[in-house]
């Protein structure tokens, strides 16, 4: 019998690799990463198609509209977090019938605010178009319809995340962007221009809601258990602060760039922002997996610190990998995707990719603090948003100035949030989190 020799280093490494391979956290992140990566690439392709077809001047309108869309969909992301937390608690208690009640009740309650959003956006269409120097207010009206529809996608997505049905959630995230981009190509081909870009966003939202509802069809086979939903209100306030803060951090700079810069430079900055956002969305799966896992850990009296450290490591590896790709290509990605008219963006691709990594880590720490129901991050995040607006308002003489303002704000926030998490983890016990909540 022949023995196989393995070096001590190899014998020590193999068990670690096997544990990583068998890790539930890694498997769940891989599933959602594939969906998030597809959504991120698809979102980039959406903007690349719009940029190539419309040119920098008209694409600047699309970038500003999409930034407003992201801010307007804050309610969606808040509701996803609230429903994810509530569904995670109900799943841990084995109350499937209660989850069914939450889904149907939330869908009915959303009707009134959705109609209000449509009416409000229509009323403000002309002032918004004037402020952003749009050629027409019509795309703003379609923007309102898209925001209202996207709010409804939060219902299935929140429940899918909370019950840890990550394959269905991954498919939902990726296929929405596929439909959106496909519709954009079709609508631009028939000459609808900037208006068509917002119509495509609406089509993607409709598809995502229908697909998510189909994924939850098994809930309607169990008896409904009526539960009081007022207990969701307290966490909703925390989720509102966290979600709105992160959204503002990666949207306000585009809106302000469209206001302060000329149309050509605003279009260039819009393309750079999409490079930042693709890193953010490409690593978003880590935060989406972390949130219900931390809620579950707290419910089972387990310390969530290891989950946070592993998740931060995953984001760093994924983000730095993307940055290396941008560095190797020498910034050619922007011009290849958006066209030669965007060649000016090449010089700034690497710094904005680091902004994307910092934003991803900021979001991870905020998600963790929300999961343990720590509200100390709220004034910290608010101060970072104020700092971003103030710096751009005072210092906006060109692309370099605005990118520097954003970089400083993002990493200053990361430093403070990391300090808060370190302080919290030293004394965090499940019972103290329950008392705080």
Secondary structure, 3 states (H helix, E strand, C coil): CCCCCCCHHHHHHHHHHHHHHHCHHHHHHHHHHHHHHHHHHHHHHHHHHHHHHHHHHHHHHHHHHHHHHHHHCHHHHHHHHHHHHHHHHHHHCCCHHHHHHHHHHHHHHHHHHHHHHHHHHHHHHHHHHHHCCCCCCHHHHHHHHHHHHHHHHHHHHHHHHHCCCHHHHHHHHHHHHHHHHHHHHHHHHCCCHHHHHHHHHHHHHHHHHHHHHHHCHHHHHCCCCCCCCCCHHHHHHHHHHHHHHHHHHCCHHHHHHHHHCCHHHHHHHHHHHHHHHHHHHHCHHHHHHHHHHHHHHHHCCCCCHHHHHHHHHHHHHHHHHHHHHHHHCCCHHHHHHHCHHHHHHHHHHHHHHHHHHHHHHHHHHHHHHHHCCCCCHHHHHHHHHHHHHHHHHHCCCCHHHHHHHHHHHHHHHHHHHHHHHHHHHHHCCHHHHHHHC
